[in-house]
């Protein structure tokens, strides 16, 4: 980029554009088509983090500086959905330089793509799949075939799985990756503020750009952690279930050879999962089974006698009428008006079928 600032060169210009395209795809874990077909029109509608956002007061000066350097724009994804793309300050400056030299590169004015190329075709552009395949071999990776869009998207999903995220945070990540088929229903929740504040940290951590664990990020954003006074003992009282702290997990791992290969984050997530299963089990045990009472012959005869007019006119009795019959006849003890009405309806249908 420095060379391009001094003097324009097509090779330098194309090289810069190629690096930015792949960098954005790797960082955002986007599908190839979502990145290489990003349009200038969409990019120019980018948004920044607002200064009056309330969460800024809870951040350190370093966090504020880092997150204010991001912009966010929506590119076109599958089924014409808008998928967010995060761009840091360095990449933003690079894109601005790319756009600056578009006319000098003789790109058609009808070419709508941000990473467009000159040529006979007005819609010519860089192909992220080819570039990623090329760079994966040049970077010296031991298994270059694993550096592809699908595997990278699985990677971020796996990383986030160790964070013990709550329902809202987990849905935010799924929406950002485009894994939710109903993402358009949550248009307002997929805001620029949320993406910049939450996703910039998660994406940077997954890439290894910042020295912060995914667990620490998860704890900072609405992941409550109750105190734990002992080793992970399940209580019969649902209200006493506690998620262990990271320090306690470290202590347990250090004192237990079986868990030596596990991280504190993995152990905490496993215990949280066990607690959730135990809670669900307790809830299901609390539901009493409904005992069905068989309708005896005496009850059947009473129904046919008391509801002769209704049976003759082929009409259902009202619930008020059923309630009156129940009060006047002790033979229906334990029955409700709804049960009596349903039994009458079934009896009427059987009689009609005959």
N, C-alpha and C positions, 0 to 999 in steps of 0.2 A: 504494500500500500504506500510505503514511503517513496518507492521508485516511481509509482504512478503519480504521486503528488508533484514530483520534480519534472517529469516528462511523460507524455502519453505514449503508450505502446499497447498494441492490440493484444499481444501475448500476455503482458502484465495485467491488462484489464480483464481478459478472460480467465487468467489464473486466479485473480482475486475473487471473481464471481464464483468460480468453481469451489474455492475453499470456503467461502461464505455459505454457499448452498449446502455443502456437506456438513459444515459445522452446525447450521441451523437444524438440519435433519437429525444429526446425532444428539444434539442437546434437547430438542423438543420431542424426540422419539416419534417423529411423524412418518406417515407413509410416503414413499417416493413421489407419487403423483401429487400429493397435497403440497409438497414443497416446490418441485420444479415447475409446477403450473400455477404458482402463486401470481396474482395479478397486481400490477402497479396501482390500479384503482383501489384495491383492497388495502394495500400497504399504506397508501397515503391517508387512510382513515385510522391510523394507529392511535393508541391511547397511552397515556402515562399515569403513574400513580398520583393521585391528588394530594396536595399538601394538607388538606383538612381531614384526611382519613384518620379516624379515631385510633386505629391500632398503631399508628406511628409513635404515639406516646409511650407504648410499651416496648419499643425497640431500642437497641443500642445505637450509638452514632454510626458505627461501622455497618450495621444492618440497614439503617436508613440510607446511607450513601450507596450501598450496593443495590438496593431495590429501586431507588430512584433512578438508577442508570438503565433500567429496563423499559422497553416499550412493548406493546402487545397489539397485534392485528389479527384479523380473522381471514383465513384462506378457505377456499372451497374444498370440502371433503366429500366423502361418499354420500350419495343421495342428496347432493347439494347442501349438505350441512355446513355450517360455519365452524371451522376448527381453529382454536387459538394458536398463535405462534409467538414465542417470546424471543426478543432480540435485545442483547446487551449493548452497552454504549459503543464498544469497539466495532461490533458487527453493524450497528446503525450507521456509524461513520463510513464504513466500507460500502454499504448499500447506497448511501448518498453520493459517494464518489462514482459508483457504477452508473447511477442514473445521470450523473453530470456528463459522462462521456458517451451516452447512448447515441446522440446525433453524430458525433465525431466517428462513431463506429459504423455508421450507415445502417442502423437498424430501422426497419419500416415503422412508420408512425402508427400503422394498424396493428403492430405486434403488441398485445396487451400484457405479455408476461414480464415479470420482474427480472427473470433470468433469461430473457430473450437473446437470440443470436442473429447476426446478419445472414442473409441468404435469399434464395429465390422464393422460399416459402415465407409468407408474412407471419406465420405462427411457429417459427423455428425457436427452439429453446434448449437449454442444457438438460441432460437426462441424469437424474440423481442416482438411478440404479447403476448405470455404467461408471459414473464417477466413484461411487462407493466401492464397487468391485475393483476399480483401478487403485484407489488409495489404500484399500485393505491389504493389497499385495505389496505396495511400496513402503508401507509403514513398518514392515518386518514382523507382522503378527504371526504367531505360531499356527493359528487356525484361522486364516483369513476368510474362509467360507462362513464362519459364524458371525462375521461383521456384516449383517444384513438388516434391513428394516424390521422384519418380523422378529428376529432374535433380540434386537435391541428393545423392542416394545415389550417383549416378554421379560427382559432384564429389569426394566423399571417397575413392572408389575410385581415381580418377585421381590425386589428391594422394598417396595412399599408394603408387601405382605409381612415383613418383619417389624413393622412400626406399631402394630396393635392399634391401628387407626379406628376411630369411631365411625358411626354410620355416615355422618355428613362428610367427614374428611375423605373416607374411602370412596364415596360417591363423587366427590370433587375430582379425585385422581382419575376415576373411571371415565367421567365426562370429558376431562382434558385429553385423555388418550383416545376418546371416541369409541369406547367399548360399549357404551350405553345406547341402545337402539332408540330410546326416547329422549335423546339429548335436547331436541328442540323444545320439549315441554319445560325444560329448566333453563330457558334463555336468560332469565334475569339472575339466576344463581351463578351462571357462568360469566361473571363480570370481569372486567379488566383488573379491578382491585384485587379480587380473590386470586386470580392467576398470578399476578405480580408478587403478592405477599406470600402465598403458600407455595405455588409451583416453582418459583425461582429457586427457593431453598432446596426443595426436594430434587429438582433436576440437577442443580449444581452438586449436591451431595452424591447423587448417583454417578455423576461424571467424575467426582473426586476433586472438584475445583475449590471446595472449602473444607476446612478441618473441623467438621461438625458431624456427629453421628446422626443417622436417621432417627434413632431413638430420642435424641435430644430435641430434634425438630418436632417429632410427634408429641412429646411432652409439653412443648411450648404452646401448641395449638389445640387446646380443648381436650387433651387426653388426661382425665383426672386419675390420680394415683393415690389410693388410700394407704394409710399406715398399716404395716404388717408386723406383728409382735413375735411370731414364731415361724417355724418352717411351715410349708404349705399344707395346712390341715383344713380339710373341708368341714364346714359346720352344718348342722341340721337346720339352722336358722338362716334363711336366705339373706337377711339383712346383715349378717356377720361375715359374708364373703369378702375377702380383701385381695386386691391385686398386689403382688410383692413389688417392693422398690427395686431399682437397678442395683443399689448397694447390697441389698439382701441376696439378690440373684448372684452377684459376684462372690459373695461369701459362701453360698451353697456350692457353687461350681468349684471353688478353690478347695473345699473340704470333701468333695465327692469325686472320685476317679471316674465313675461312670459318666458324669456330666462334663468331663474335662474338655471334650471337643465341642461343646455347645457354648454359644455366646450368651451374655446376660439378656440381650434382646430376644433371642430365640426362646430362652427359658421363660421369660415373662409372658411372651405371647402364648406359649404352650399352656401355662397355668391359667391365663385369662380365658383361653378356649375351654379348659376343663371346668372352670367356674361357671361359664355361660351354659355349658351342657348340663351341669348339676342344677342350675337354676331352672332350666327348662324341664328337667326331670321332676323337680319338686312341684312345679306348677301343674304338670300332668297328673301327679299323684293326688293333688288336691281336688281334682274334678271327680265327683262321685258319679258312678254309673247309674243310669236311669233303669229302674226295674219295671219291666213291662208286665202289666196285669192282664191275664187272659179274660176275655169276655165270656161269662158262663151262659148256659142255656136260659137261666132265669132272667138274666139281664136282656138277652136277645128277645125273649117273649115280651118283656115289659116295654121295650122300645117299639115293637110292632103294635102293641096295644095302645100305648100312650100317644103315638104319632100316626094314628090311623089316617087322619085327615091329610096330613102332609104326604104320607105315602101314596094316598089315593090321587092327590093332585100333582104328585111328582115334584114337590117343592121342598127345599131344605128349611128346617126350622131355624128361627133366629136364635142368636146366643142368649137373648133375654128369655125366650121360651125354654131353652135348654136349662138355664139357671133355675127357672121356676120348677121344672120337673125334678131336678136334682134335690131341691129343698123339700119337696113333697114326698119323695120316695127314697127311703133309706137303703134300698137295694143297690143304689148307684154310689155308695160310699167310696170315697177315694177318687171319684171321677170328676173331671172338669167340664165346663160347658163346651170347650173346644173339642175335647175327646168324645163327648157324647154326639156332637154334631158330625164329627168325622166318621164315627161308627155308623150313624144313621145313613150317611152318604154312601158308605161302602155296602151296607145292607141293601139299600135301594138299587144300586148298580147291579149287585148279584141277582136280585129278584128280577130286574129288567132283562138281564142277559138270559135268564131261564125262559 
